[in-house]
């Protein structure tokens, strides 16, 4: 009998202290490819989405309806949405920065969107060219209109653990920004370690503070970056606090084009490998996912940042 290790799978050892199943929110087609210098053809993006869905991912963020002058890599947003199977039962959200983006997304037939806010003033101005208060008001209006149209809304919160201009983010500021975002009506909030400076104790303290403030842990997700090699450790810390939703990008593609120190999205296959070893179910086929990572790396002309993809390429 072939051993799990020979098949490229970890030995599963469960822990009753951890959730039995988690949901992976795949951000590669949007958050990953928006940070690439080269513009990836829409045909390749559509095939990437198809492969990710075939690998078992149930939430695949497609794109962002943002100004093509600001993010030319996503100028094909409407065409990509038109190529996606919105009736497949798989969630295909898009990021919407403002009212115009929402109108374009609704016209394209989108059924789920994501909105975002920042804990810090500096990143709000760098990312959106507006103050936190201005962004919050615009985001609240977008959320209200989307919900009125029957469209689900997820919230992103950036710079939760630190900011390249302002330094560490006070937990009290994170709590107030999170509550403000939740009160607009978003279904959940994704805590963004935008520049990858979080460590496990920090992650646990923020999650506990949010739960103590009345935000259900079931409505909290973690968006980890691996800039300092802490992403998986931070995921484990969040698991211990009961978090069951994690953002990740196939091949570890992407970062944030508006925060130059933001590199290294957590690779989806690295996340799946660890969760498999912990006995936590994801519903994702690791072999198919790793093959997709290798396929995408070929189109990008560079090796995947994923440790798992690199290791399994030798089998």
Secondary structure by P-SEA (a helix, b strand, c coil): ccccccccccbbbbbcccccbbbbbccccccccccccccccaaaaaaaaaaaaaaccccccccccccccccccccaaaaaaaaccccccccbbbbbccaaaaaaaaaaccccccccccccaaaaaaaccccaaaaaaaaaaaaaaaaaacbbbbbbbcccccccccccccaaaaaaaaaaaaaacccccccccccccccaaaaaaaaaaaaaaccccccbbbbcccccccaaaaaaaaaaacccbbbbbccccccccccccccccccaaaaaaaaaaacccccccaaaaaaaaaaaaaaaccccccaaaaaaccc
